[in-house]
């Protein structure tokens, strides 16, 4: 029998159906959008997720020529760092403050960043859930009736099976989870004024959270009583779906944001604060950077330069020479995440002359994102983790020129997966383990069919990019005083 994997994204909800041998049988998505009620704010109505769920599942089942009775389990992956307060009936008390929201900056002012990094493995940042909880408690009186503070994934899981639970990876993004304890830490809960009983329980991502309730059956169109897995966040599900469940491969997901990470058997902390450390499946750790607008930068470029599609942008970039005629792009459209986290940083195109046209600008954009990736990979290597090869997934992985640029910039083989959306695949893997189709996430990931195209670096272009990367870093440092001034 088959299982369903859900990816609860920022712009759509995706559903995928896989059989007991982890072969994709059908997939579908239903779009929706966040809203931006004030500068720096970003919200989403959880009702959008609930409304999309049944339709996406039905379309995926139809695509696979399957019936609801053929499904025996479901798992959810989805956006990180959201905050949904619910009452004692499980109904939202306010819109979800989603990952890109910056309103809680004041809630982290004065907190010791080194202490947060040492205790949680995270960079002290307003994007994390604890800061958003603190902001809601101080500014939204209606949240005084909050029974549970949810992330989007755990909210949906509770609506499906009645159990408030999230996995270790999701919990470790909150700033309330101690890596040493592998659970919520009392000192962190006190710091952000959160009651332990108001947080979801913590379980393994591939464990059963519960059985699909009658209410969950109505939401999904699936039979009541099937298994609902605990699930995880999309950063981690992307890696699982891409087969990155053991050390040795750098996972790079090119979605709206670019997420980079690697699996480690050991708990390692980045003293420079570029890489964050999370709990992960199988008792391992996921070391990663949550990324910058990469696909988002492509979307901005298409609109600004009047380009018809990402494929057209790629063709333009391929027509320009490596190095883009000394044109540089800093991918900091919503703040810098590499080579350092600087909230006030902004994107830039530097080196423009009358000789630079759309092709050079297009290539510079792709190269700039690759330079930021190189900085994260270099930091991972310096932390002592294996970074021998890079595995690309996400919509941006469809661009052959972007993949080649990344191989050349990093001087590493780049593996491109045939499946662009690996987060719902990762969720389906978790569901498959929860219902017994595999004994472990590693076994299920290894059994999942995938085609991998390997792109090798060109050493001549790599030499060109070494020089370009040095200039890129010089530009970043030169602009740093402006970031502080603008902030």
C-alpha positions as CSV (number, residue, x, y, z in Angstrom):
1,X,0.0,0.0,0.0
2,X,1.0,3.6,-0.6
3,X,1.7,6.6,1.6
4,X,1.3,10.4,1.1
5,X,4.0,13.0,1.7
6,X,3.0,16.6,2.2
7,X,5.2,19.7,1.7
8,X,3.6,22.7,3.4
9,X,5.4,25.5,1.6
10,X,5.2,29.3,1.6
11,X,3.6,29.6,-1.9
12,X,1.9,26.2,-2.3
13,X,1.1,22.9,-0.6
14,X,2.5,19.9,-2.5
15,X,1.3,16.3,-2.1
16,X,3.1,13.2,-3.4
17,X,2.1,9.5,-3.3
18,X,4.7,6.8,-3.2
19,X,4.2,3.0,-3.2
20,X,5.7,0.5,-0.8
21,X,8.9,0.5,-2.8
22,X,9.1,4.3,-2.6
23,X,8.3,4.9,-6.3
24,X,6.5,8.1,-7.1
25,X,2.9,7.3,-8.3
26,X,1.4,10.8,-8.4
27,X,2.0,14.4,-7.3
28,X,0.2,17.7,-7.3
29,X,0.2,21.1,-5.7
30,X,-2.2,23.9,-4.8
31,X,-1.0,27.5,-4.7
32,X,-1.5,30.2,-2.2
33,X,0.4,33.2,-1.0
34,X,1.6,34.9,2.2
35,X,0.6,38.5,2.9
36,X,2.8,41.4,4.0
37,X,0.7,43.7,6.3
38,X,3.7,46.0,7.2
39,X,7.3,46.5,6.2
40,X,9.3,43.5,7.5
41,X,6.2,41.5,8.4
42,X,5.0,38.3,6.7
43,X,2.0,36.3,7.7
44,X,-0.1,33.4,6.4
45,X,-3.6,32.2,7.3
46,X,-3.5,28.6,8.4
47,X,-6.9,28.2,6.8
48,X,-5.1,28.3,3.4
49,X,-3.1,25.2,4.3
50,X,-6.2,23.3,5.5
51,X,-8.2,24.3,2.4
52,X,-5.3,23.1,0.1
53,X,-4.8,19.8,1.8
54,X,-7.7,17.7,0.5
55,X,-7.5,19.1,-3.1
56,X,-3.7,18.4,-3.4
57,X,-4.1,14.9,-2.1
58,X,-7.0,14.1,-4.4
59,X,-5.1,15.4,-7.4
60,X,-2.0,13.4,-6.5
61,X,-4.2,10.2,-6.1
62,X,-5.9,10.8,-9.4
63,X,-2.5,11.3,-11.1
64,X,-1.4,7.9,-9.7
65,X,-4.7,6.2,-10.5
66,X,-5.1,5.4,-6.8
67,X,-8.0,5.5,-4.3
68,X,-8.0,6.8,-0.7
69,X,-8.3,3.2,0.5
70,X,-4.9,2.5,-1.0
71,X,-3.2,4.9,1.4
72,X,-2.0,3.7,4.8
73,X,0.0,6.6,6.1
74,X,0.8,10.3,5.7
75,X,3.6,12.6,6.9
76,X,4.0,16.4,6.7
77,X,7.1,18.5,6.0
78,X,7.0,22.2,5.7
79,X,8.3,25.7,6.3
80,X,10.4,26.3,9.4
81,X,10.4,29.1,12.0
82,X,6.7,29.9,11.8
83,X,4.6,30.5,14.9
84,X,0.9,29.6,15.2
85,X,-0.8,30.0,18.6
86,X,-3.8,27.8,19.1
87,X,-6.6,27.7,21.7
88,X,-7.9,24.7,23.5
89,X,-9.9,23.6,20.5
90,X,-6.8,23.7,18.3
91,X,-8.0,26.8,16.4
92,X,-5.5,29.5,15.5
93,X,-5.7,32.7,17.7
94,X,-3.8,34.8,15.1
95,X,-2.3,34.4,11.7
96,X,1.0,32.4,11.5
97,X,4.0,34.7,11.6
98,X,6.1,32.9,9.0
99,X,9.9,32.4,8.5
100,X,10.7,35.6,6.6
101,X,9.0,37.9,9.2
102,X,11.4,40.3,11.0
103,X,9.1,42.0,13.5
104,X,10.6,40.4,16.5
105,X,14.0,42.0,16.2
106,X,13.5,43.8,19.5
107,X,12.8,40.6,21.3
108,X,16.4,39.3,20.9
109,X,18.1,42.6,21.7
110,X,20.5,42.3,24.7
111,X,20.5,38.5,24.7
112,X,24.0,36.9,24.7
113,X,24.5,35.5,21.2
114,X,27.3,33.2,22.3
115,X,25.1,31.6,25.0
116,X,22.4,30.9,22.4
117,X,25.0,29.4,20.0
118,X,26.5,27.2,22.7
119,X,23.2,26.0,24.1
120,X,21.2,25.6,20.9
121,X,23.6,25.6,18.0
122,X,21.7,28.5,16.5
123,X,22.5,32.0,15.5
124,X,20.6,34.5,17.7
125,X,18.0,35.8,15.3
126,X,14.5,37.2,15.2
127,X,13.4,34.6,12.6
128,X,13.4,31.8,15.2
129,X,10.2,30.8,16.9
130,X,11.1,31.8,20.4
131,X,11.5,35.4,19.4
132,X,8.1,35.3,17.7
133,X,6.4,33.8,20.7
134,X,7.8,36.5,22.9
135,X,6.6,39.2,20.4
136,X,3.1,37.7,20.3
137,X,2.8,37.5,24.0
138,X,3.7,41.2,24.3
139,X,1.7,42.6,21.4
140,X,-1.3,40.3,20.8
141,X,-3.5,40.1,23.9
142,X,-5.6,37.4,22.2
143,X,-2.6,35.0,22.5
144,X,-3.1,35.0,26.3
145,X,-5.5,32.1,25.6
146,X,-2.8,30.1,23.9
147,X,-2.8,26.4,24.7
148,X,0.1,25.4,22.3
149,X,2.6,27.4,20.3
150,X,2.9,25.5,17.0
151,X,5.2,25.5,14.0
152,X,3.3,25.1,10.7
153,X,4.1,21.4,10.5
154,X,3.1,20.5,14.1
155,X,-0.1,22.6,13.7
156,X,-1.1,20.5,10.7
157,X,-0.1,17.2,12.4
158,X,-2.4,18.1,15.4
159,X,-5.2,18.9,13.0
160,X,-4.8,15.5,11.4
161,X,-4.4,13.3,14.5
162,X,-5.1,15.4,17.6
163,X,-1.5,15.1,18.9
164,X,0.7,18.2,19.4
165,X,4.2,16.9,18.5
166,X,7.2,18.0,16.4
167,X,10.5,16.2,15.7
168,X,13.9,17.0,17.0
169,X,15.0,18.9,13.9
170,X,12.0,21.2,14.0
171,X,12.3,21.7,17.8
172,X,16.0,22.5,17.4
173,X,15.1,25.6,15.2
174,X,13.1,27.2,18.0
175,X,15.9,28.6,20.3
176,X,14.2,26.7,23.1
177,X,15.9,23.3,22.4
178,X,19.1,22.4,24.1
179,X,21.4,20.3,22.0
180,X,23.0,18.6,25.0
181,X,19.6,17.7,26.5
182,X,18.1,16.9,23.1
183,X,14.9,18.5,24.3
184,X,13.5,21.8,25.6
185,X,15.8,23.5,28.1
186,X,14.4,25.2,31.2
187,X,16.8,28.1,31.1
188,X,15.9,28.8,27.4
189,X,12.2,28.6,28.1
190,X,12.6,31.0,31.0
191,X,14.7,33.4,28.9
192,X,11.9,33.7,26.3
193,X,9.1,33.5,28.8
194,X,7.6,30.3,27.4
195,X,5.9,27.6,29.5
196,X,7.1,24.0,28.7
197,X,3.5,22.7,28.6
198,X,2.7,25.2,25.9
199,X,5.1,23.6,23.5
200,X,4.5,20.4,21.4
201,X,6.0,17.2,22.6
202,X,9.1,16.0,20.8
203,X,9.3,12.7,18.9
204,X,11.3,11.0,16.1
205,X,10.4,12.3,12.6
206,X,9.5,8.8,11.3
207,X,7.6,7.7,14.4
208,X,3.8,7.6,14.5
209,X,2.3,10.7,16.0
210,X,-1.1,9.1,16.0
211,X,-4.0,7.9,13.9
212,X,-5.8,10.0,11.4
213,X,-8.9,11.3,13.3
214,X,-12.4,11.7,11.8
215,X,-11.7,15.4,11.5
216,X,-8.3,14.7,9.8
217,X,-10.1,12.3,7.4
218,X,-12.5,15.1,6.5
219,X,-9.5,17.5,5.9
220,X,-7.6,15.0,3.7
221,X,-10.2,12.7,2.1
222,X,-8.3,9.7,3.4
223,X,-9.6,6.9,5.7
224,X,-9.7,7.6,9.4
225,X,-7.3,5.4,11.4
226,X,-4.3,5.5,9.0
227,X,-0.9,6.4,10.5
228,X,0.2,10.1,10.8
229,X,3.9,10.4,11.2
230,X,5.6,13.1,13.3
231,X,7.2,14.7,10.2
232,X,9.8,17.4,10.0
233,X,10.8,20.8,8.5
234,X,11.4,21.3,4.8
235,X,15.1,22.0,5.1
236,X,15.5,18.6,6.6
237,X,13.0,16.8,4.5
238,X,14.7,18.1,1.4
239,X,17.9,16.5,2.5
240,X,16.1,13.2,3.3
241,X,14.3,13.2,0.0
242,X,17.7,13.9,-1.8
243,X,19.2,10.9,0.0
244,X,21.4,12.9,2.3
245,X,20.9,11.0,5.6
246,X,24.5,10.1,6.3
247,X,27.8,12.1,6.3
248,X,29.6,12.7,3.0
249,X,27.3,14.8,0.8
250,X,26.5,18.5,1.0
251,X,22.8,19.1,0.3
252,X,22.0,22.3,-1.6
253,X,18.3,23.0,-2.1
254,X,17.7,25.8,-4.7
255,X,14.2,26.9,-3.9
256,X,12.9,30.4,-3.1
257,X,15.7,30.4,-0.5
258,X,18.9,28.4,-0.9
259,X,19.5,26.0,2.0
260,X,22.9,24.3,2.5
261,X,23.6,21.5,4.9
262,X,25.5,18.3,5.7
263,X,24.9,15.4,8.1
264,X,27.3,14.8,11.0
265,X,27.7,12.0,13.5
266,X,29.1,14.4,16.0
267,X,27.7,17.6,17.5
268,X,29.8,20.4,16.1
269,X,29.2,24.1,16.7
270,X,30.4,26.9,14.5
271,X,32.2,29.5,16.6
272,X,31.9,32.0,13.7
273,X,28.1,31.7,13.6
274,X,27.7,31.0,9.9
275,X,26.5,27.5,10.2
276,X,23.7,26.3,12.6
277,X,23.5,22.9,14.3
278,X,20.2,20.9,14.5
279,X,19.0,17.6,15.7
280,X,18.4,15.2,12.9
281,X,17.0,11.8,12.1
282,X,18.8,8.7,13.4
283,X,20.3,10.7,16.4
284,X,22.6,12.5,14.0
285,X,23.1,16.3,13.5
286,X,22.4,18.5,10.6
287,X,24.9,21.4,10.1
288,X,23.5,24.0,7.8
289,X,22.9,27.6,6.7
290,X,19.2,28.5,6.2
291,X,20.1,30.5,3.1
292,X,19.4,33.6,1.1
293,X,17.0,34.4,-1.7
294,X,18.4,32.4,-4.6
295,X,15.3,31.3,-6.5
296,X,13.8,34.5,-5.0
297,X,16.6,36.5,-6.7
298,X,15.8,34.7,-10.0
299,X,12.1,35.7,-9.6
300,X,13.2,39.3,-8.9
301,X,15.5,39.3,-11.9
302,X,12.8,38.0,-14.2
303,X,10.4,40.7,-13.2
304,X,12.9,43.5,-13.2
305,X,14.6,42.7,-16.5
306,X,11.6,41.6,-18.3
307,X,12.7,38.0,-18.8
308,X,10.1,35.4,-19.7
309,X,11.2,32.4,-17.7
310,X,14.0,30.8,-15.6
311,X,15.0,28.9,-18.7
312,X,15.5,32.1,-20.7
313,X,17.6,33.5,-17.8
314,X,19.8,30.4,-17.9
315,X,20.2,30.7,-21.7
316,X,21.2,34.4,-21.3
317,X,23.7,33.5,-18.5
318,X,25.2,30.7,-20.7
319,X,25.9,33.2,-23.4
320,X,28.1,35.4,-21.2
321,X,31.7,34.6,-20.3
322,X,32.7,33.2,-16.9
323,X,33.2,36.1,-14.5
324,X,30.5,38.2,-16.2
325,X,33.0,40.8,-17.4
326,X,34.0,41.6,-13.8
327,X,30.4,42.2,-12.8
328,X,29.5,41.0,-9.3
329,X,26.2,40.3,-7.6
330,X,25.7,40.1,-3.8
331,X,22.7,37.9,-3.1
332,X,21.5,39.8,0.0
333,X,18.1,40.9,-1.1
334,X,16.6,40.1,2.3
335,X,19.8,40.4,4.4
336,X,23.2,38.5,4.2
337,X,23.5,34.9,5.4
338,X,27.0,34.4,4.0
339,X,29.9,35.0,4.5
340,X,28.3,36.5,7.7
341,X,24.8,36.9,9.0
342,X,24.0,40.7,8.6
343,X,20.3,41.5,8.8
344,X,20.8,45.0,7.4
345,X,22.8,43.9,4.4
346,X,21.2,44.5,1.0
347,X,21.8,43.1,-2.5
348,X,24.1,44.8,-5.0
349,X,25.3,44.6,-8.6
350,X,28.8,46.1,-8.8
351,X,31.0,46.8,-11.8
352,X,28.3,47.9,-14.3
353,X,29.6,49.6,-17.5
354,X,27.8,50.4,-20.8
355,X,29.2,47.1,-22.1
356,X,27.2,45.0,-19.6
357,X,23.8,43.8,-20.9
358,X,21.2,41.4,-19.6
359,X,23.3,38.3,-20.2
360,X,26.2,39.5,-18.0
361,X,23.7,40.5,-15.3
362,X,22.0,37.1,-15.5
363,X,25.3,35.3,-15.2
364,X,26.5,37.5,-12.3
365,X,23.3,36.7,-10.4
366,X,24.0,32.9,-10.8
367,X,27.6,33.3,-9.9
368,X,26.9,35.5,-6.8
369,X,24.7,32.8,-5.3
370,X,27.4,30.2,-6.1
371,X,30.0,32.4,-4.3
372,X,27.8,32.5,-1.2
373,X,27.4,28.7,-1.4
374,X,31.2,28.4,-1.6
375,X,31.6,30.4,1.6
376,X,29.2,28.0,3.5
377,X,30.9,24.9,2.1
378,X,34.3,26.3,3.1
379,X,33.1,26.9,6.6
380,X,31.7,23.3,6.9
381,X,35.0,22.0,5.7
382,X,36.8,24.1,8.3
383,X,34.6,22.6,10.9
384,X,35.9,19.1,10.0
385,X,32.9,17.7,8.2
386,X,33.2,15.9,4.8
387,X,32.3,18.1,1.9
388,X,33.6,16.1,-1.1
389,X,30.6,16.5,-3.3
390,X,27.5,18.6,-3.6
391,X,24.0,17.4,-4.4
392,X,21.5,19.9,-5.9
393,X,17.8,19.7,-5.6
394,X,15.0,22.2,-5.9
395,X,13.7,24.2,-8.9
396,X,17.0,25.9,-9.5
397,X,18.7,22.6,-10.0
398,X,17.0,22.4,-13.4
399,X,19.4,25.0,-14.7
400,X,22.4,23.2,-16.2
401,X,24.5,26.4,-16.4
402,X,23.8,27.1,-12.7
403,X,24.9,23.6,-11.7
404,X,28.0,23.9,-13.9
405,X,28.9,27.3,-12.3
406,X,28.6,25.7,-8.8
407,X,30.9,22.9,-9.8
408,X,33.4,25.3,-11.1
409,X,33.2,27.8,-8.2
410,X,33.4,25.0,-5.6
411,X,35.9,22.8,-7.5
412,X,33.7,19.8,-6.5
413,X,31.6,17.4,-8.4
414,X,27.9,18.5,-8.4
415,X,25.2,15.9,-8.5
416,X,21.9,17.0,-9.9
417,X,18.7,15.1,-9.0
418,X,16.0,14.5,-11.5
419,X,13.3,15.3,-8.9
420,X,13.2,19.0,-8.2
421,X,10.9,18.9,-5.2
422,X,12.5,16.6,-2.6
423,X,10.7,17.8,0.5
424,X,7.5,15.9,-0.2
425,X,9.6,12.9,-1.1
426,X,11.3,13.2,2.3
427,X,8.0,13.4,4.0
428,X,6.8,10.3,2.1
429,X,10.0,8.5,3.3
430,X,9.1,9.3,6.9
431,X,5.5,8.1,6.3
432,X,6.9,4.9,4.8
433,X,9.0,4.2,7.8
434,X,6.2,5.0,10.2
435,X,3.9,2.4,8.5
436,X,6.7,-0.3,8.3
437,X,7.6,-0.1,4.6
438,X,11.3,0.3,5.7
439,X,13.1,-0.3,9.0
440,X,14.8,3.1,9.0
441,X,15.0,6.5,7.3
442,X,18.4,5.5,5.9
443,X,17.1,2.3,4.5
444,X,14.1,4.0,2.9
445,X,16.2,6.8,1.5
446,X,18.5,4.3,-0.1
447,X,15.6,2.4,-1.6
448,X,14.0,5.5,-3.1
449,X,14.7,5.5,-6.9
450,X,16.5,8.6,-8.1
451,X,18.5,9.6,-11.1
452,X,21.7,11.5,-10.5
453,X,23.5,13.5,-13.2
454,X,27.1,14.3,-12.2
455,X,28.7,17.5,-13.4
456,X,32.5,17.8,-13.0
457,X,34.3,21.1,-12.4
458,X,36.3,22.7,-15.2
459,X,39.7,23.7,-13.8
460,X,40.2,26.6,-16.2
461,X,37.0,28.2,-15.2
462,X,37.7,27.3,-11.6
463,X,40.8,29.5,-11.7
464,X,38.8,32.4,-13.1
465,X,36.2,32.0,-10.3
466,X,38.9,31.9,-7.6
467,X,39.8,35.5,-8.6
468,X,36.2,36.5,-8.9
469,X,35.4,35.1,-5.5
470,X,38.3,37.1,-3.9
471,X,36.8,40.3,-5.5
472,X,33.3,39.2,-4.3
473,X,34.6,39.0,-0.7
474,X,36.4,42.3,-1.0
475,X,33.1,44.0,-2.2
476,X,31.2,42.4,0.7
477,X,33.6,43.8,3.3
478,X,33.7,47.2,1.6
479,X,30.0,47.5,1.8
480,X,29.7,46.4,5.4
481,X,29.9,49.9,6.9
482,X,26.8,50.8,4.8
483,X,24.9,47.9,6.2
484,X,25.4,49.2,9.7
485,X,24.6,52.7,8.7
486,X,21.3,51.6,7.0
487,X,20.3,49.5,10.0
